[in-house]
Amino acid sequence: MHHDAVNYETGRATDVDPSNVETRDDLARFLSAVLADFRSTGEAEWENGTLDRFLDGLSAFADARLLEAPEPDQEQASWRLFAEILRAATGYE
């Protein structure tokens, strides 16, 4: 059965930048900003704006490996990596 190609618009990830997260306090500020984004327009605009979809994206992204990042950087836990994984979970398909 043939289906015509349809362009589906996907939601966005949060626009909060995780690149400056270095400490636990930074992560707390990052999460507060992510929550503020969710409460403003994120619930409607994020790809994964429900807990179910967010956790599914979180699980999928945590299991994924980024092609452009060296393998040791992907296995070394850090506050920034945690923030990057949380950010990705808001928009990962």
Residue pairs with C-beta under 8 A, 6 or more apart in sequence:
10 47
10 91
10 93
11 45
11 46
11 47
11 48
11 49
11 91
12 45
12 46
12 47
12 91
13 46
13 47
13 87
13 88
13 90
13 91
13 92
14 34
14 37
14 38
14 42
14 46
14 87
14 90
14 91
15 37
16 30
16 33
16 34
16 37
16 87
18 30
18 80
18 83
18 84
18 86
18 87
19 80
20 26
21 27
21 30
21 79
21 80
21 82
21 83
22 79
22 80
23 79
24 79
26 79
26 83
27 79
27 82
27 83
30 83
30 86
31 86
34 42
34 86
34 87
34 90
38 46
38 49
38 90
42 49
42 90
43 49
46 90
46 91
47 53
47 57
47 90
47 91
47 92
47 93
48 54
48 56
48 57
48 89
48 90
48 91
48 92
49 90
54 89
54 90
55 89
57 88
57 89
57 90
57 91
57 92
57 93
58 85
58 86
58 89
58 92
60 92
61 85
61 88
61 89
61 92
62 85
64 92
65 71
65 74
66 74
73 81
74 81
